[in-house]
Amino acid sequence: MTDHEHGYISSKDAYLKRLKRIEGQARGLQRMVEDEQYCIDILTQVSAMTKALQSVALGLVEDHLTHCVTDALADGGDPTAKVKEASEAIARLVRS
């Protein structure tokens, strides 16, 4: 654990609210399959859930860049490692 605040901490409640909504979407998808709903309707909901997760991910990347990288610069450090972390996270998002 680090001794500094994470970039998302000021938006923590909003992130938790969004993630709980996504959790509800996942339960809804499970019910749709259990109820043998139409494939296309399920796929539409999967797409909505995927976009919601991507939105959370993009927010976290933005928070990382604006907070963690900025802090590294302000502390007189080299922000290269923080930028590399962000680049690797973005690469994982693009591949998924």
N, C-alpha and C positions, 0 to 999 in steps of 0.2 A: 504494500500500500504506500502511496506517496504522501508527502506532507503538504501538498498544495490542493487547491480546489480544482476540480475538473471543469472544463469549459462549458459543459452542459448544466452545471449545478444551478445556475440562475433560471433555467427552464425545466428543472427536474420535474415539477408538478405537471407541466404541459406534456413532457415526454411520457410520464407515467399514465396520464389520461389517454394519450394516443395509443400507448401500448395495451392498455386495458380494452380500448375499443377494438384493436386488432385481435386481441385474445377472444373477444366476443364474436368477431368475424370468423375466427377459426372454429369456434364451437358451432356457429351457424353453418359452416361448411360441413362439419361432421354430421349435423342433423339433416342437411340436404342429402348427403349420401345415404344415411340411415333410412330416410324417407323415400329413397330412390327417385330423387328429382331429376329433371331433364339435364343431360350432360352439358349443354350449352349454358344453361342457367348456372350450373356449378362453376364452369370455367369463367363465366363473367365475374362471379364472386371471388374466385381465385385471383383474377386479374386485379380486382379492386384491392384485395388484401396485399398483393405484391406491391402495388403502387403505394399503399399506405406504409409498408415497411421500407420501401425505397425513400419515401419522404422523411421518415425518421432517420434513416442512415445519412441522407444528405444533410440534414440538420446537424447531426453529430459531427460530420466532416467539417462543416462550416464552423461549428463551435470549436473544434480542435484547431483549425487554422487561425481563427480570430483570437482565441484565448491562449492555447498552449504555445503556438509558434510566437505570438506576440510576447508572452511571458519569457520565453527563451531569449528573445532579443533584448527585452528590458533588463533581464538579469545579466546581460553582457555575455551570454553564452552563444553557442553556435546553434541556430535553429535547424540546421541540416537534418539532424536525427528526427525532429518532429515533422518536418516536411516529408522525409522519407517514410515515416509511419503513415502519414496521410496518403501518400502516393500508393503505398502498398494496400491500404484499406480501399482506396478507390479502385485499384486494379481488381481486388476481390469482388467488389460490387459489380463491376462491369462484366466479370466472368460469370457471375451467378445469374 
